[in-house]
């Protein structure tokens, strides 16, 4: 009887662990009025660029002087 409970319990714990691993999205607001949604937190470089991964999974960069603000998107 205990064998029948172990597999569903393990599956439930695995699903619960995976839901906690989702990445946070950020909104990058530009000076010209655009809003870019990034997958994960954008990273600043010494070259004056803000690197981010867009919604399609493509790595992009934008000049930091073109960015008005960066904010976390609430889930």
mmJSON file of the N, C-alpha and C atoms, coordinates in Angstrom:
{"data_MODEL":{"atom_site":{
"group_PDB":["ATOM","ATOM","ATOM","ATOM","ATOM","ATOM","ATOM","ATOM","ATOM","ATOM","ATOM","ATOM","ATOM","ATOM","ATOM","ATOM","ATOM","ATOM","ATOM","ATOM","ATOM","ATOM","ATOM","ATOM","ATOM","ATOM","ATOM","ATOM","ATOM","ATOM","ATOM","ATOM","ATOM","ATOM","ATOM","ATOM","ATOM","ATOM","ATOM","ATOM","ATOM","ATOM","ATOM","ATOM","ATOM","ATOM","ATOM","ATOM","ATOM","ATOM","ATOM","ATOM","ATOM","ATOM","ATOM","ATOM","ATOM","ATOM","ATOM","ATOM","ATOM","ATOM","ATOM","ATOM","ATOM","ATOM","ATOM","ATOM","ATOM","ATOM","ATOM","ATOM","ATOM","ATOM","ATOM","ATOM","ATOM","ATOM","ATOM","ATOM","ATOM","ATOM","ATOM","ATOM","ATOM","ATOM","ATOM","ATOM","ATOM","ATOM","ATOM","ATOM","ATOM","ATOM","ATOM","ATOM","ATOM","ATOM","ATOM","ATOM","ATOM","ATOM","ATOM","ATOM","ATOM","ATOM","ATOM","ATOM","ATOM","ATOM","ATOM","ATOM","ATOM","ATOM","ATOM","ATOM","ATOM","ATOM","ATOM","ATOM","ATOM","ATOM","ATOM","ATOM","ATOM","ATOM","ATOM","ATOM","ATOM","ATOM","ATOM","ATOM","ATOM","ATOM","ATOM","ATOM","ATOM","ATOM","ATOM","ATOM","ATOM","ATOM","ATOM","ATOM","ATOM","ATOM","ATOM","ATOM","ATOM","ATOM","ATOM","ATOM","ATOM","ATOM","ATOM","ATOM","ATOM","ATOM","ATOM","ATOM","ATOM","ATOM","ATOM","ATOM","ATOM","ATOM","ATOM","ATOM","ATOM","ATOM","ATOM","ATOM","ATOM","ATOM","ATOM","ATOM","ATOM","ATOM","ATOM","ATOM","ATOM","ATOM","ATOM","ATOM","ATOM","ATOM","ATOM","ATOM","ATOM","ATOM","ATOM","ATOM","ATOM","ATOM","ATOM","ATOM","ATOM","ATOM","ATOM","ATOM","ATOM","ATOM","ATOM","ATOM","ATOM","ATOM","ATOM","ATOM","ATOM","ATOM","ATOM","ATOM","ATOM","ATOM","ATOM","ATOM","ATOM","ATOM","ATOM","ATOM","ATOM","ATOM","ATOM","ATOM","ATOM"],
"id":[1,2,3,4,5,6,7,8,9,10,11,12,13,14,15,16,17,18,19,20,21,22,23,24,25,26,27,28,29,30,31,32,33,34,35,36,37,38,39,40,41,42,43,44,45,46,47,48,49,50,51,52,53,54,55,56,57,58,59,60,61,62,63,64,65,66,67,68,69,70,71,72,73,74,75,76,77,78,79,80,81,82,83,84,85,86,87,88,89,90,91,92,93,94,95,96,97,98,99,100,101,102,103,104,105,106,107,108,109,110,111,112,113,114,115,116,117,118,119,120,121,122,123,124,125,126,127,128,129,130,131,132,133,134,135,136,137,138,139,140,141,142,143,144,145,146,147,148,149,150,151,152,153,154,155,156,157,158,159,160,161,162,163,164,165,166,167,168,169,170,171,172,173,174,175,176,177,178,179,180,181,182,183,184,185,186,187,188,189,190,191,192,193,194,195,196,197,198,199,200,201,202,203,204,205,206,207,208,209,210,211,212,213,214,215,216,217,218,219,220,221,222,223,224,225],
"type_symbol":["N","C","C","N","C","C","N","C","C","N","C","C","N","C","C","N","C","C","N","C","C","N","C","C","N","C","C","N","C","C","N","C","C","N","C","C","N","C","C","N","C","C","N","C","C","N","C","C","N","C","C","N","C","C","N","C","C","N","C","C","N","C","C","N","C","C","N","C","C","N","C","C","N","C","C","N","C","C","N","C","C","N","C","C","N","C","C","N","C","C","N","C","C","N","C","C","N","C","C","N","C","C","N","C","C","N","C","C","N","C","C","N","C","C","N","C","C","N","C","C","N","C","C","N","C","C","N","C","C","N","C","C","N","C","C","N","C","C","N","C","C","N","C","C","N","C","C","N","C","C","N","C","C","N","C","C","N","C","C","N","C","C","N","C","C","N","C","C","N","C","C","N","C","C","N","C","C","N","C","C","N","C","C","N","C","C","N","C","C","N","C","C","N","C","C","N","C","C","N","C","C","N","C","C","N","C","C","N","C","C","N","C","C","N","C","C","N","C","C","N","C","C","N","C","C"],
"label_atom_id":["N","CA","C","N","CA","C","N","CA","C","N","CA","C","N","CA","C","N","CA","C","N","CA","C","N","CA","C","N","CA","C","N","CA","C","N","CA","C","N","CA","C","N","CA","C","N","CA","C","N","CA","C","N","CA","C","N","CA","C","N","CA","C","N","CA","C","N","CA","C","N","CA","C","N","CA","C","N","CA","C","N","CA","C","N","CA","C","N","CA","C","N","CA","C","N","CA","C","N","CA","C","N","CA","C","N","CA","C","N","CA","C","N","CA","C","N","CA","C","N","CA","C","N","CA","C","N","CA","C","N","CA","C","N","CA","C","N","CA","C","N","CA","C","N","CA","C","N","CA","C","N","CA","C","N","CA","C","N","CA","C","N","CA","C","N","CA","C","N","CA","C","N","CA","C","N","CA","C","N","CA","C","N","CA","C","N","CA","C","N","CA","C","N","CA","C","N","CA","C","N","CA","C","N","CA","C","N","CA","C","N","CA","C","N","CA","C","N","CA","C","N","CA","C","N","CA","C","N","CA","C","N","CA","C","N","CA","C","N","CA","C","N","CA","C","N","CA","C","N","CA","C","N","CA","C","N","CA","C","N","CA","C"],
"label_alt_id":[null,null,null,null,null,null,null,null,null,null,null,null,null,null,null,null,null,null,null,null,null,null,null,null,null,null,null,null,null,null,null,null,null,null,null,null,null,null,null,null,null,null,null,null,null,null,null,null,null,null,null,null,null,null,null,null,null,null,null,null,null,null,null,null,null,null,null,null,null,null,null,null,null,null,null,null,null,null,null,null,null,null,null,null,null,null,null,null,null,null,null,null,null,null,null,null,null,null,null,null,null,null,null,null,null,null,null,null,null,null,null,null,null,null,null,null,null,null,null,null,null,null,null,null,null,null,null,null,null,null,null,null,null,null,null,null,null,null,null,null,null,null,null,null,null,null,null,null,null,null,null,null,null,null,null,null,null,null,null,null,null,null,null,null,null,null,null,null,null,null,null,null,null,null,null,null,null,null,null,null,null,null,null,null,null,null,null,null,null,null,null,null,null,null,null,null,null,null,null,null,null,null,null,null,null,null,null,null,null,null,null,null,null,null,null,null,null,null,null,null,null,null,null,null,null],
"label_comp_id":["UNK","UNK","UNK","UNK","UNK","UNK","UNK","UNK","UNK","UNK","UNK","UNK","UNK","UNK","UNK","UNK","UNK","UNK","UNK","UNK","UNK","UNK","UNK","UNK","UNK","UNK","UNK","UNK","UNK","UNK","UNK","UNK","UNK","UNK","UNK","UNK","UNK","UNK","UNK","UNK","UNK","UNK","UNK","UNK","UNK","UNK","UNK","UNK","UNK","UNK","UNK","UNK","UNK","UNK","UNK","UNK","UNK","UNK","UNK","UNK","UNK","UNK","UNK","UNK","UNK","UNK","UNK","UNK","UNK","UNK","UNK","UNK","UNK","UNK","UNK","UNK","UNK","UNK","UNK","UNK","UNK","UNK","UNK","UNK","UNK","UNK","UNK","UNK","UNK","UNK","UNK","UNK","UNK","UNK","UNK","UNK","UNK","UNK","UNK","UNK","UNK","UNK","UNK","UNK","UNK","UNK","UNK","UNK","UNK","UNK","UNK","UNK","UNK","UNK","UNK","UNK","UNK","UNK","UNK","UNK","UNK","UNK","UNK","UNK","UNK","UNK","UNK","UNK","UNK","UNK","UNK","UNK","UNK","UNK","UNK","UNK","UNK","UNK","UNK","UNK","UNK","UNK","UNK","UNK","UNK","UNK","UNK","UNK","UNK","UNK","UNK","UNK","UNK","UNK","UNK","UNK","UNK","UNK","UNK","UNK","UNK","UNK","UNK","UNK","UNK","UNK","UNK","UNK","UNK","UNK","UNK","UNK","UNK","UNK","UNK","UNK","UNK","UNK","UNK","UNK","UNK","UNK","UNK","UNK","UNK","UNK","UNK","UNK","UNK","UNK","UNK","UNK","UNK","UNK","UNK","UNK","UNK","UNK","UNK","UNK","UNK","UNK","UNK","UNK","UNK","UNK","UNK","UNK","UNK","UNK","UNK","UNK","UNK","UNK","UNK","UNK","UNK","UNK","UNK","UNK","UNK","UNK","UNK","UNK","UNK"],
"label_asym_id":["A","A","A","A","A","A","A","A","A","A","A","A","A","A","A","A","A","A","A","A","A","A","A","A","A","A","A","A","A","A","A","A","A","A","A","A","A","A","A","A","A","A","A","A","A","A","A","A","A","A","A","A","A","A","A","A","A","A","A","A","A","A","A","A","A","A","A","A","A","A","A","A","A","A","A","A","A","A","A","A","A","A","A","A","A","A","A","A","A","A","A","A","A","A","A","A","A","A","A","A","A","A","A","A","A","A","A","A","A","A","A","A","A","A","A","A","A","A","A","A","A","A","A","A","A","A","A","A","A","A","A","A","A","A","A","A","A","A","A","A","A","A","A","A","A","A","A","A","A","A","A","A","A","A","A","A","A","A","A","A","A","A","A","A","A","A","A","A","A","A","A","A","A","A","A","A","A","A","A","A","A","A","A","A","A","A","A","A","A","A","A","A","A","A","A","A","A","A","A","A","A","A","A","A","A","A","A","A","A","A","A","A","A","A","A","A","A","A","A","A","A","A","A","A","A"],
"label_entity_id":["1","1","1","1","1","1","1","1","1","1","1","1","1","1","1","1","1","1","1","1","1","1","1","1","1","1","1","1","1","1","1","1","1","1","1","1","1","1","1","1","1","1","1","1","1","1","1","1","1","1","1","1","1","1","1","1","1","1","1","1","1","1","1","1","1","1","1","1","1","1","1","1","1","1","1","1","1","1","1","1","1","1","1","1","1","1","1","1","1","1","1","1","1","1","1","1","1","1","1","1","1","1","1","1","1","1","1","1","1","1","1","1","1","1","1","1","1","1","1","1","1","1","1","1","1","1","1","1","1","1","1","1","1","1","1","1","1","1","1","1","1","1","1","1","1","1","1","1","1","1","1","1","1","1","1","1","1","1","1","1","1","1","1","1","1","1","1","1","1","1","1","1","1","1","1","1","1","1","1","1","1","1","1","1","1","1","1","1","1","1","1","1","1","1","1","1","1","1","1","1","1","1","1","1","1","1","1","1","1","1","1","1","1","1","1","1","1","1","1","1","1","1","1","1","1"],
"label_seq_id":[1,1,1,2,2,2,3,3,3,4,4,4,5,5,5,6,6,6,7,7,7,8,8,8,9,9,9,10,10,10,11,11,11,12,12,12,13,13,13,14,14,14,15,15,15,16,16,16,17,17,17,18,18,18,19,19,19,20,20,20,21,21,21,22,22,22,23,23,23,24,24,24,25,25,25,26,26,26,27,27,27,28,28,28,29,29,29,30,30,30,31,31,31,32,32,32,33,33,33,34,34,34,35,35,35,36,36,36,37,37,37,38,38,38,39,39,39,40,40,40,41,41,41,42,42,42,43,43,43,44,44,44,45,45,45,46,46,46,47,47,47,48,48,48,49,49,49,50,50,50,51,51,51,52,52,52,53,53,53,54,54,54,55,55,55,56,56,56,57,57,57,58,58,58,59,59,59,60,60,60,61,61,61,62,62,62,63,63,63,64,64,64,65,65,65,66,66,66,67,67,67,68,68,68,69,69,69,70,70,70,71,71,71,72,72,72,73,73,73,74,74,74,75,75,75],
"pdbx_PDB_ins_code":[null,null,null,null,null,null,null,null,null,null,null,null,null,null,null,null,null,null,null,null,null,null,null,null,null,null,null,null,null,null,null,null,null,null,null,null,null,null,null,null,null,null,null,null,null,null,null,null,null,null,null,null,null,null,null,null,null,null,null,null,null,null,null,null,null,null,null,null,null,null,null,null,null,null,null,null,null,null,null,null,null,null,null,null,null,null,null,null,null,null,null,null,null,null,null,null,null,null,null,null,null,null,null,null,null,null,null,null,null,null,null,null,null,null,null,null,null,null,null,null,null,null,null,null,null,null,null,null,null,null,null,null,null,null,null,null,null,null,null,null,null,null,null,null,null,null,null,null,null,null,null,null,null,null,null,null,null,null,null,null,null,null,null,null,null,null,null,null,null,null,null,null,null,null,null,null,null,null,null,null,null,null,null,null,null,null,null,null,null,null,null,null,null,null,null,null,null,null,null,null,null,null,null,null,null,null,null,null,null,null,null,null,null,null,null,null,null,null,null,null,null,null,null,null,null],
"Cartn_x":[0.817,0.0,0.864,1.974,2.834,3.512,3.744,4.373,3.489,2.183,1.253,1.217,1.626,1.63,2.942,4.023,5.334,5.426,4.995,5.1,4.272,2.992,2.242,2.815,3.307,3.886,5.166,5.983,7.207,6.877,5.863,5.455,4.948,4.195,3.671,4.801,5.774,6.912,7.755,7.917,8.659,7.98,6.666,5.924,6.008,5.943,6.033,7.408,8.447,9.803,9.97,9.39,9.52,8.776,7.68,6.938,7.709,8.594,9.403,10.592,10.872,12.046,11.75,10.607,10.295,11.07,11.489,12.256,11.323,11.824,11.064,11.256,10.214,10.29,10.449,11.116,11.332,10.865,10.348,9.926,10.994,11.505,12.495,11.77,11.648,10.967,12.03,11.872,12.856,12.416,13.356,13.07,12.114,12.046,11.147,9.765,9.47,8.128,7.912,8.914,8.752,8.868,8.253,8.407,8.862,10.006,10.585,10.472,9.943,9.837,11.025,11.775,12.925,12.608,13.223,13.086,14.277,14.077,15.166,15.654,16.491,16.966,18.021,17.867,18.875,20.197,21.298,22.626,23.301,23.889,24.601,26.046,26.584,27.984,28.765,30.098,30.969,30.984,30.545,30.55,29.351,28.504,27.36,26.133,26.084,24.956,24.2,22.929,22.079,21.735,22.214,21.986,20.779,19.931,18.739,18.375,17.526,16.993,15.54,15.17,13.798,12.825,11.564,10.513,10.704,11.455,11.713,12.969,13.637,14.846,16.112,16.035,17.191,17.871,19.2,19.944,20.06,19.713,19.711,20.501,20.864,21.516,20.922,20.85,20.357,21.273,21.481,22.303,21.622,22.384,21.8,21.262,21.792,21.287,19.895,19.503,18.173,17.12,17.553,16.643,16.202,14.875,14.304,14.229,13.706,13.607,13.485,13.8,13.63,12.858,11.771,10.956,10.552,10.388,9.966,8.48,8.146,6.75,6.089,5.024,4.348,3.663,3.663,3.046,1.617],
"Cartn_y":[-1.197,0.0,1.265,1.231,2.403,2.701,1.668,1.873,2.727,2.606,3.373,4.846,5.157,6.548,7.264,6.539,7.149,7.856,7.222,7.814,9.098,9.106,10.371,11.472,11.092,12.086,12.669,11.83,12.309,13.225,12.883,13.729,15.079,15.079,16.323,17.218,16.638,17.413,17.953,17.174,17.636,18.809,18.756,19.859,21.108,20.945,22.093,22.748,21.95,22.492,23.246,22.743,23.4,24.721,24.864,26.124,27.235,26.913,27.915,28.376,27.739,28.046,28.967,29.571,30.446,31.745,32.301,33.541,34.744,35.82,37.052,37.869,38.509,39.385,40.833,41.621,43.034,43.861,45.037,45.98,47.062,47.231,48.264,49.381,50.536,51.688,52.596,52.907,53.722,55.183,56.051,57.487,57.834,56.986,57.267,56.634,56.114,55.623,54.137,53.398,51.95,51.248,50.067,49.199,47.843,47.39,46.108,45.177,43.986,42.991,42.041,41.909,41.007,39.776,38.672,37.425,37.34,37.676,37.746,39.175,39.383,40.727,41.175,42.374,42.907,43.156,42.993,43.174,44.387,45.234,46.418,46.056,46.629,46.403,47.702,47.561,48.737,49.571,48.979,49.678,50.603,50.713,51.602,50.958,49.629,48.909,48.132,47.889,47.075,45.824,44.666,43.407,42.708,42.147,41.441,40.355,39.432,38.401,38.743,38.867,39.267,38.093,38.34,37.331,36.134,36.293,35.191,34.404,34.789,34.098,34.588,35.711,36.272,37.298,37.191,38.158,39.471,40.571,41.909,42.852,44.015,45.074,46.402,47.307,48.655,49.621,50.774,51.787,52.267,52.354,52.756,54.184,55.033,56.403,56.456,55.389,55.32,54.759,54.304,53.671,54.681,54.803,55.701,55.025,53.768,53.032,51.536,50.743,49.296,48.898,48.133,47.721,46.261,45.608,44.203,44.115,43.153,42.952,42.052,42.53,41.698,40.508,39.391,38.176,38.05],
"Cartn_z":[0.0,0.0,0.0,0.718,0.794,-0.54,-1.363,-2.662,-3.564,-3.424,-4.252,-3.858,-2.66,-2.203,-2.513,-2.666,-2.864,-4.208,-5.287,-6.617,-6.768,-6.376,-6.474,-5.58,-4.417,-3.515,-4.117,-4.721,-5.363,-6.543,-7.32,-8.448,-7.95,-6.879,-6.315,-5.808,-5.135,-4.646,-5.801,-6.855,-8.024,-8.696,-8.831,-9.441,-8.585,-7.28,-6.376,-6.472,-6.631,-6.751,-8.066,-9.139,-10.427,-10.492,-9.801,-9.839,-9.149,-8.252,-7.579,-8.398,-9.517,-10.331,-11.509,-11.542,-12.663,-12.521,-13.648,-13.61,-13.584,-13.054,-12.954,-14.213,-14.672,-15.84,-15.387,-16.223,-15.939,-17.119,-16.841,-17.873,-17.978,-19.181,-19.452,-20.195,-19.566,-20.154,-20.774,-22.06,-22.761,-22.81,-23.134,-23.217,-24.35,-25.392,-26.519,-26.347,-25.155,-24.854,-25.045,-25.502,-25.666,-24.321,-24.225,-23.068,-23.566,-23.065,-23.457,-22.26,-22.483,-21.415,-21.532,-20.444,-20.443,-19.606,-19.986,-19.24,-18.3,-17.053,-16.088,-15.937,-14.943,-14.63,-15.634,-16.191,-17.111,-16.379,-17.1,-16.512,-17.142,-16.294,-16.774,-17.069,-18.14,-18.485,-18.327,-18.279,-18.156,-19.431,-20.538,-21.827,-21.988,-20.964,-21.046,-21.674,-21.679,-22.26,-21.191,-21.461,-20.601,-21.397,-20.935,-21.634,-21.018,-21.887,-21.431,-22.425,-22.014,-22.897,-23.157,-24.436,-24.764,-24.634,-24.93,-24.757,-25.673,-26.762,-27.686,-27.334,-26.25,-25.828,-26.498,-27.198,-27.903,-26.992,-26.873,-26.068,-26.83,-26.15,-26.74,-25.837,-26.398,-25.624,-26.023,-25.051,-25.292,-24.547,-25.121,-24.491,-23.21,-22.116,-20.826,-20.859,-21.737,-21.814,-22.442,-23.151,-23.757,-22.806,-21.623,-20.668,-19.622,-19.48,-18.477,-17.12,-17.103,-15.845,-16.124,-15.099,-15.15,-13.911,-14.122,-12.984,-13.122,-11.976,-11.962,-12.32,-13.156,-13.558,-12.515,-11.872,-10.871,-11.539,-10.845,-11.391,-10.971],
"occupancy":[1.0,1.0,1.0,1.0,1.0,1.0,1.0,1.0,1.0,1.0,1.0,1.0,1.0,1.0,1.0,1.0,1.0,1.0,1.0,1.0,1.0,1.0,1.0,1.0,1.0,1.0,1.0,1.0,1.0,1.0,1.0,1.0,1.0,1.0,1.0,1.0,1.0,1.0,1.0,1.0,1.0,1.0,1.0,1.0,1.0,1.0,1.0,1.0,1.0,1.0,1.0,1.0,1.0,1.0,1.0,1.0,1.0,1.0,1.0,1.0,1.0,1.0,1.0,1.0,1.0,1.0,1.0,1.0,1.0,1.0,1.0,1.0,1.0,1.0,1.0,1.0,1.0,1.0,1.0,1.0,1.0,1.0,1.0,1.0,1.0,1.0,1.0,1.0,1.0,1.0,1.0,1.0,1.0,1.0,1.0,1.0,1.0,1.0,1.0,1.0,1.0,1.0,1.0,1.0,1.0,1.0,1.0,1.0,1.0,1.0,1.0,1.0,1.0,1.0,1.0,1.0,1.0,1.0,1.0,1.0,1.0,1.0,1.0,1.0,1.0,1.0,1.0,1.0,1.0,1.0,1.0,1.0,1.0,1.0,1.0,1.0,1.0,1.0,1.0,1.0,1.0,1.0,1.0,1.0,1.0,1.0,1.0,1.0,1.0,1.0,1.0,1.0,1.0,1.0,1.0,1.0,1.0,1.0,1.0,1.0,1.0,1.0,1.0,1.0,1.0,1.0,1.0,1.0,1.0,1.0,1.0,1.0,1.0,1.0,1.0,1.0,1.0,1.0,1.0,1.0,1.0,1.0,1.0,1.0,1.0,1.0,1.0,1.0,1.0,1.0,1.0,1.0,1.0,1.0,1.0,1.0,1.0,1.0,1.0,1.0,1.0,1.0,1.0,1.0,1.0,1.0,1.0,1.0,1.0,1.0,1.0,1.0,1.0,1.0,1.0,1.0,1.0,1.0,1.0,1.0,1.0,1.0,1.0,1.0,1.0],
"B_iso_or_equiv":[0.0,0.0,0.0,0.0,0.0,0.0,0.0,0.0,0.0,0.0,0.0,0.0,0.0,0.0,0.0,0.0,0.0,0.0,0.0,0.0,0.0,0.0,0.0,0.0,0.0,0.0,0.0,0.0,0.0,0.0,0.0,0.0,0.0,0.0,0.0,0.0,0.0,0.0,0.0,0.0,0.0,0.0,0.0,0.0,0.0,0.0,0.0,0.0,0.0,0.0,0.0,0.0,0.0,0.0,0.0,0.0,0.0,0.0,0.0,0.0,0.0,0.0,0.0,0.0,0.0,0.0,0.0,0.0,0.0,0.0,0.0,0.0,0.0,0.0,0.0,0.0,0.0,0.0,0.0,0.0,0.0,0.0,0.0,0.0,0.0,0.0,0.0,0.0,0.0,0.0,0.0,0.0,0.0,0.0,0.0,0.0,0.0,0.0,0.0,0.0,0.0,0.0,0.0,0.0,0.0,0.0,0.0,0.0,0.0,0.0,0.0,0.0,0.0,0.0,0.0,0.0,0.0,0.0,0.0,0.0,0.0,0.0,0.0,0.0,0.0,0.0,0.0,0.0,0.0,0.0,0.0,0.0,0.0,0.0,0.0,0.0,0.0,0.0,0.0,0.0,0.0,0.0,0.0,0.0,0.0,0.0,0.0,0.0,0.0,0.0,0.0,0.0,0.0,0.0,0.0,0.0,0.0,0.0,0.0,0.0,0.0,0.0,0.0,0.0,0.0,0.0,0.0,0.0,0.0,0.0,0.0,0.0,0.0,0.0,0.0,0.0,0.0,0.0,0.0,0.0,0.0,0.0,0.0,0.0,0.0,0.0,0.0,0.0,0.0,0.0,0.0,0.0,0.0,0.0,0.0,0.0,0.0,0.0,0.0,0.0,0.0,0.0,0.0,0.0,0.0,0.0,0.0,0.0,0.0,0.0,0.0,0.0,0.0,0.0,0.0,0.0,0.0,0.0,0.0,0.0,0.0,0.0,0.0,0.0,0.0],
"pdbx_formal_charge":[null,null,null,null,null,null,null,null,null,null,null,null,null,null,null,null,null,null,null,null,null,null,null,null,null,null,null,null,null,null,null,null,null,null,null,null,null,null,null,null,null,null,null,null,null,null,null,null,null,null,null,null,null,null,null,null,null,null,null,null,null,null,null,null,null,null,null,null,null,null,null,null,null,null,null,null,null,null,null,null,null,null,null,null,null,null,null,null,null,null,null,null,null,null,null,null,null,null,null,null,null,null,null,null,null,null,null,null,null,null,null,null,null,null,null,null,null,null,null,null,null,null,null,null,null,null,null,null,null,null,null,null,null,null,null,null,null,null,null,null,null,null,null,null,null,null,null,null,null,null,null,null,null,null,null,null,null,null,null,null,null,null,null,null,null,null,null,null,null,null,null,null,null,null,null,null,null,null,null,null,null,null,null,null,null,null,null,null,null,null,null,null,null,null,null,null,null,null,null,null,null,null,null,null,null,null,null,null,null,null,null,null,null,null,null,null,null,null,null,null,null,null,null,null,null],
"auth_seq_id":[1,1,1,2,2,2,3,3,3,4,4,4,5,5,5,6,6,6,7,7,7,8,8,8,9,9,9,10,10,10,11,11,11,12,12,12,13,13,13,14,14,14,15,15,15,16,16,16,17,17,17,18,18,18,19,19,19,20,20,20,21,21,21,22,22,22,23,23,23,24,24,24,25,25,25,26,26,26,27,27,27,28,28,28,29,29,29,30,30,30,31,31,31,32,32,32,33,33,33,34,34,34,35,35,35,36,36,36,37,37,37,38,38,38,39,39,39,40,40,40,41,41,41,42,42,42,43,43,43,44,44,44,45,45,45,46,46,46,47,47,47,48,48,48,49,49,49,50,50,50,51,51,51,52,52,52,53,53,53,54,54,54,55,55,55,56,56,56,57,57,57,58,58,58,59,59,59,60,60,60,61,61,61,62,62,62,63,63,63,64,64,64,65,65,65,66,66,66,67,67,67,68,68,68,69,69,69,70,70,70,71,71,71,72,72,72,73,73,73,74,74,74,75,75,75],
"auth_comp_id":["UNK","UNK","UNK","UNK","UNK","UNK","UNK","UNK","UNK","UNK","UNK","UNK","UNK","UNK","UNK","UNK","UNK","UNK","UNK","UNK","UNK","UNK","UNK","UNK","UNK","UNK","UNK","UNK","UNK","UNK","UNK","UNK","UNK","UNK","UNK","UNK","UNK","UNK","UNK","UNK","UNK","UNK","UNK","UNK","UNK","UNK","UNK","UNK","UNK","UNK","UNK","UNK","UNK","UNK","UNK","UNK","UNK","UNK","UNK","UNK","UNK","UNK","UNK","UNK","UNK","UNK","UNK","UNK","UNK","UNK","UNK","UNK","UNK","UNK","UNK","UNK","UNK","UNK","UNK","UNK","UNK","UNK","UNK","UNK","UNK","UNK","UNK","UNK","UNK","UNK","UNK","UNK","UNK","UNK","UNK","UNK","UNK","UNK","UNK","UNK","UNK","UNK","UNK","UNK","UNK","UNK","UNK","UNK","UNK","UNK","UNK","UNK","UNK","UNK","UNK","UNK","UNK","UNK","UNK","UNK","UNK","UNK","UNK","UNK","UNK","UNK","UNK","UNK","UNK","UNK","UNK","UNK","UNK","UNK","UNK","UNK","UNK","UNK","UNK","UNK","UNK","UNK","UNK","UNK","UNK","UNK","UNK","UNK","UNK","UNK","UNK","UNK","UNK","UNK","UNK","UNK","UNK","UNK","UNK","UNK","UNK","UNK","UNK","UNK","UNK","UNK","UNK","UNK","UNK","UNK","UNK","UNK","UNK","UNK","UNK","UNK","UNK","UNK","UNK","UNK","UNK","UNK","UNK","UNK","UNK","UNK","UNK","UNK","UNK","UNK","UNK","UNK","UNK","UNK","UNK","UNK","UNK","UNK","UNK","UNK","UNK","UNK","UNK","UNK","UNK","UNK","UNK","UNK","UNK","UNK","UNK","UNK","UNK","UNK","UNK","UNK","UNK","UNK","UNK","UNK","UNK","UNK","UNK","UNK","UNK"],
"auth_asym_id":["A","A","A","A","A","A","A","A","A","A","A","A","A","A","A","A","A","A","A","A","A","A","A","A","A","A","A","A","A","A","A","A","A","A","A","A","A","A","A","A","A","A","A","A","A","A","A","A","A","A","A","A","A","A","A","A","A","A","A","A","A","A","A","A","A","A","A","A","A","A","A","A","A","A","A","A","A","A","A","A","A","A","A","A","A","A","A","A","A","A","A","A","A","A","A","A","A","A","A","A","A","A","A","A","A","A","A","A","A","A","A","A","A","A","A","A","A","A","A","A","A","A","A","A","A","A","A","A","A","A","A","A","A","A","A","A","A","A","A","A","A","A","A","A","A","A","A","A","A","A","A","A","A","A","A","A","A","A","A","A","A","A","A","A","A","A","A","A","A","A","A","A","A","A","A","A","A","A","A","A","A","A","A","A","A","A","A","A","A","A","A","A","A","A","A","A","A","A","A","A","A","A","A","A","A","A","A","A","A","A","A","A","A","A","A","A","A","A","A","A","A","A","A","A","A"],
"auth_atom_id":["N","CA","C","N","CA","C","N","CA","C","N","CA","C","N","CA","C","N","CA","C","N","CA","C","N","CA","C","N","CA","C","N","CA","C","N","CA","C","N","CA","C","N","CA","C","N","CA","C","N","CA","C","N","CA","C","N","CA","C","N","CA","C","N","CA","C","N","CA","C","N","CA","C","N","CA","C","N","CA","C","N","CA","C","N","CA","C","N","CA","C","N","CA","C","N","CA","C","N","CA","C","N","CA","C","N","CA","C","N","CA","C","N","CA","C","N","CA","C","N","CA","C","N","CA","C","N","CA","C","N","CA","C","N","CA","C","N","CA","C","N","CA","C","N","CA","C","N","CA","C","N","CA","C","N","CA","C","N","CA","C","N","CA","C","N","CA","C","N","CA","C","N","CA","C","N","CA","C","N","CA","C","N","CA","C","N","CA","C","N","CA","C","N","CA","C","N","CA","C","N","CA","C","N","CA","C","N","CA","C","N","CA","C","N","CA","C","N","CA","C","N","CA","C","N","CA","C","N","CA","C","N","CA","C","N","CA","C","N","CA","C","N","CA","C","N","CA","C","N","CA","C","N","CA","C","N","CA","C","N","CA","C"],
"pdbx_PDB_model_num":[1,1,1,1,1,1,1,1,1,1,1,1,1,1,1,1,1,1,1,1,1,1,1,1,1,1,1,1,1,1,1,1,1,1,1,1,1,1,1,1,1,1,1,1,1,1,1,1,1,1,1,1,1,1,1,1,1,1,1,1,1,1,1,1,1,1,1,1,1,1,1,1,1,1,1,1,1,1,1,1,1,1,1,1,1,1,1,1,1,1,1,1,1,1,1,1,1,1,1,1,1,1,1,1,1,1,1,1,1,1,1,1,1,1,1,1,1,1,1,1,1,1,1,1,1,1,1,1,1,1,1,1,1,1,1,1,1,1,1,1,1,1,1,1,1,1,1,1,1,1,1,1,1,1,1,1,1,1,1,1,1,1,1,1,1,1,1,1,1,1,1,1,1,1,1,1,1,1,1,1,1,1,1,1,1,1,1,1,1,1,1,1,1,1,1,1,1,1,1,1,1,1,1,1,1,1,1,1,1,1,1,1,1,1,1,1,1,1,1,1,1,1,1,1,1]
}}}
